Amino acid sequence: MSLPDYLLLMVGMGAVTYLPRFIPLALLSRRQLPRWLADWLDLVPAAILSAIIAPILFTAEKTRTLDLGRKELLVAVPTLLFALKTRSLAGTVIVGMGLYWLAGMVMG
Amino acid sequence: MARGGMATLREGFGAAWPICMGFIPIGLSFGVLAQKAGLGPLHVLLMSSLVFAGGSQFIAVAMLGSGASLPAIVMTTFVVNLRHFLMGSALAVQLPRVNRWFLALFAYGLTDESFAVNMARFRGEGWDRWRALTVNQITNATWIASTVAGVYVGNLIPAGAFGIDYALTAMFICLFTFQLRERIHVLTALVAAGLSVLLFLLLPGNFYVIGASCGAATIGLVVKRLAKKGRHHVPA
């Protein structure tokens, strides 16, 4: 691909990644939201985080099949408990990494 | 003012480092992959600064490698990134009547990771939009630097060292627990997990995030309303 073509591609990809972030910020930040929308948006972060994590833990991502025996899930249980107990982000990241490293050595 | 500025930077960095730790290995591996696909450091620099979307960058490099057309790559990028529309909407609630220039800068650097960290911090004390912006920009800069570095040094890093592949997952797990404030959030999260796995298994692409999030938040809202109504009908 030539440099001008590549640049055009970058501008196109830049626009479609930037605008979905900027438009709702610009539109919603100045308005008083209706009650139902505010209530709905209050539930969105919990939903998004759960939706991002669940397939990492419960499926083999490459083949897109259900798999409840992976070390991602095994490590997630103590990591989750640690997070609930301590509410420490830094601690959870370090504990999670350490356990995952260990699990890798034990389970291969 | 200068002291306030330093505190903002320090606290922003304090919140951003777990993200950076996750971004560095992913950024390096992106650099390696891009280099193998024939892109140079300048190409990678351009892509990481103009397209701040890790997943889409991997997809774009793969599509470039297989000779996909320009519109096809842009369309795919668009679909993969639609979920940020949802995140922008949720963050807007935390940034009422902030000026457009700030929002324009803030949107640049809004990712799954910075969204999750900032939403958790905004709930607590002492977090403001400048600290949030710092998180966005520090993680952004880290991503750009590690992808470019990956072109040069990526092959030297052993894969899977120190469990670093799990850094972002562990971070998401912890931020997830911060969102479980009331029973309705727990219920919504459980529905989202189920829907997400189902959609992930049934459909190609990554519609599962936006589909499961919207579905679960809607079910959560309906349940919340019904529960409220139910209470009103109970005779005193």
Interface residues (C-beta under 8 A of the other chain):
Chain A: M1 D5 Y6 L7 L8 L9 M10 V11 G12 M13 G14 V16 T17 Y18 P20 R21 F22 I23 P24 L25 A26 L27 L28 S29 R30 L33 W36 A38 D39 W40 L41 D42 L43 V44 P45 A46 A47 I48 L49 S50 A51 I52 I53 A54 P55 I56 L57 F58 T59 R64 T65 L66 E72 V75 A76 T79 L80 A83 L84 R87 S88 L89 A90 T92 V93 V95 G96 M97 G98 L99 Y100 W101 L102 G104
Chain B: A15 W17 P18 M21 H43 L46 M47 L50 V51 F52 A53 S56 A60 L64 L70 P71 I73 V74 T77 F78 N81 L82 R83 H84 F85 L86 M87 G88 S89 A90 L91 A92 V93 L95 P96 R97 V98 R100 L103 A104 F106 A107 Y108 L110 D112 F115 A116 V117 M119 A120 G160 F162 G163 I164 D165 Y166 A167 T169 A170 M171 F172 I173 C174 L175 F176 T177 F178 Q179 L180 I184 H185 V186 T188 A189 L190 V191 A192 A193 G194 L195 S196 V197 F200 L201 Y208 V209 A212 S213 C214 A216 A217 T218 G220 L221 K224
